[in-house]
Amino acid sequence: MASQQIIFAGFGGQGILSMGKFLAYAGMDANLNVSWLPSYGPEMRGGTANCSVILTNEDIGSPIVLRADSIVVMNRPSLEKFENSVEPGGIIVMDSDLIDIVPNRNDVKIIAIPAQTIAEEIGSKKIANMILLGTLVKETGIVSIEQLLNSLKEHGKEKFFESNRSAVERGIEFVK
């Protein structure tokens, strides 16, 4: 898949912008053209946050994603806001521990993951975002898992690398 337009969304403090940033770095390592556009409310932590990421071999005309190939959502308001922006045939990756509704779409692939529960098993709810990111990368193939892990190693905090790697690996398990 040579191109992906992705929206990551949830509450501030869930690592929404980090997911996008790590994927953007991995895209640069894969020699793709990359755009990362953060957006967050004035509340930051606890408020809503989202970012748009574009990875492509083509030129990027605008960093704004209106029609997403994929979305990764970590709360119900984000699912409700962005669900209809996913192109038919696209992908919705969602944290089923935090979203108590099912998307109203039958023309997209829905991957619901109890990311909070799994993250707690690994050791910290803070890595739920990395579980979802691992699923997205494995499902889309937009970058390799190795490129994603390299991005986490080079651009993340070293003390979190092992738990982030474990979380990415657990996320991969959800791709059938």
Secondary structure, 3 states (H helix, E strand, C coil): CCEEEEEEEEEECCCHHHHHHHHHHHHHHCCCEEEEEEEECCCCECCEEEEEEEEECCCCCCCCCCCEEEEEECCHHHHHHHHHHEEEEEEEEEECCCCCCCCCCCCCEEEEECHHHHHHHHCCHHHHHHHHHHHHHHHHCCCCHHHHHHHHHHHCCHHHHHHHHHHHHHHHCCCC
